[in-house]
Amino acid sequence: MTGPGRRAAHKARTRAAIRQAALDLISRQGYHATTVAQIAEAAHVSHTTLFRYFQSKEQVLIGDGLDDARRAMLEQIPPGLDHFDLARRIVTGIFSLARDDPFTSDPQRLHLVRTEPVLRMAHQLEADRVIQEGIEFIADYTGTDPQALSLRVFAAALSGVMMHIAERAAVPNQETLDELLAAIDLLERGLPLE
């Protein structure tokens, strides 16, 4: 491997080392007791290098690095789906990317993100960003005004269901995806209670 391929592999290894160091240290010492300097030292990188890869200590554990993969997945969705089938495609794609990424689906990471208040808040902000990108995609795909009340309500219902179901799952698994898709079916049927 030479040139750009070698650099990309080096970047991926460095990123993984930083993430693993943060995960190990924060799991042992707690979020507030763990410093950026400690993470950098454990990952064998400089403090400056850590900040080239991540904007903050929270982002080491919150950022999933899947933005490009999400965009590529969205680009593969065929035209002509109605908004519920589109939602099923998006949810399945996002879920699969997260489930198949070892860091994103790491149970230890998920536990920290759910239990540490600072990480939980940062995760919510990151989720809001991803949801906004999804709304913009749905608006463009369906030709709907991004500010339309109907689209905002649809997106809020969908994202609320996703967050609720995902919160209850220890790790992303097929059962969770099945429940997410069943929830979309309920939304499509008008939320019957039977």
NORVENRA-V579300 format. One record per backbone hydrogen bond with DSSP energy under -1.0 kcal/mol. CO is the residue of the C=O (numbers start at 1). NH is the residue of the N-H. E is the energy in kcal/mol with one decimal. If there is no record, write none. Layout:
<<CO/NH/E> <CO/NH/E>>
//
This chain:
<<2/5/-1.3> <3/7/-2.0> <4/8/-2.6> <5/9/-2.1> <6/10/-2.4> <7/11/-2.6> <8/12/-2.3> <9/13/-2.3> <10/14/-2.6> <11/15/-2.8> <12/16/-2.3> <13/17/-2.5> <14/18/-2.3> <15/19/-2.4> <16/20/-2.7> <17/21/-2.4> <18/22/-2.5> <19/23/-2.7> <20/24/-2.7> <21/25/-2.7> <22/26/-2.8> <23/27/-1.9> <24/28/-1.7> <25/29/-3.5> <26/30/-1.7> <35/39/-2.0> <36/40/-2.8> <37/41/-2.5> <38/42/-2.6> <39/43/-1.9> <40/45/-2.6> <41/44/-1.1> <46/50/-2.2> <47/51/-1.6> <49/53/-1.2> <50/54/-2.2> <58/61/-1.1> <58/62/-2.3> <59/63/-1.3> <66/70/-2.9> <67/71/-2.5> <68/72/-2.5> <69/73/-2.3> <70/74/-2.5> <71/75/-2.2> <74/77/-1.4> <82/86/-2.8> <83/87/-2.0> <84/88/-2.3> <85/89/-2.2> <86/90/-2.7> <87/91/-3.0> <88/92/-2.6> <89/93/-2.6> <90/94/-3.0> <91/95/-2.6> <92/96/-2.5> <93/97/-2.2> <94/98/-2.3> <95/99/-3.1> <96/100/-2.4> <101/105/-2.4> <103/106/-1.2> <106/110/-2.6> <107/111/-2.4> <108/112/-2.1> <109/113/-2.6> <110/114/-1.8> <111/115/-1.8> <112/116/-2.6> <116/120/-2.9> <117/121/-2.3> <118/122/-2.2> <119/123/-2.7> <120/124/-2.1> <121/125/-2.1> <122/126/-2.2> <123/127/-2.8> <124/128/-2.5> <125/129/-1.8> <126/130/-2.1> <127/131/-2.7> <128/132/-2.4> <129/133/-2.0> <130/134/-2.1> <131/135/-2.6> <132/136/-2.4> <133/137/-2.1> <134/138/-2.8> <135/139/-2.8> <136/140/-2.3> <137/141/-3.1> <138/142/-2.8> <139/143/-1.3> <139/144/-1.7> <145/148/-2.0> <148/152/-2.4> <149/153/-2.8> <150/154/-2.2> <151/155/-2.8> <152/156/-2.3> <153/157/-2.7> <154/158/-2.5> <155/159/-2.9> <156/160/-2.4> <157/161/-2.2> <158/162/-2.4> <159/163/-2.7> <160/164/-2.3> <161/165/-2.5> <162/166/-2.9> <163/167/-2.3> <173/177/-2.0> <174/178/-2.9> <175/179/-2.0> <176/180/-2.4> <177/181/-2.6> <178/182/-2.2> <179/183/-2.2> <180/184/-1.8> <181/185/-1.9> <182/186/-2.0> <183/187/-2.3> <184/188/-2.6> <185/189/-1.8> <186/191/-3.0> <187/190/-1.5>>
//
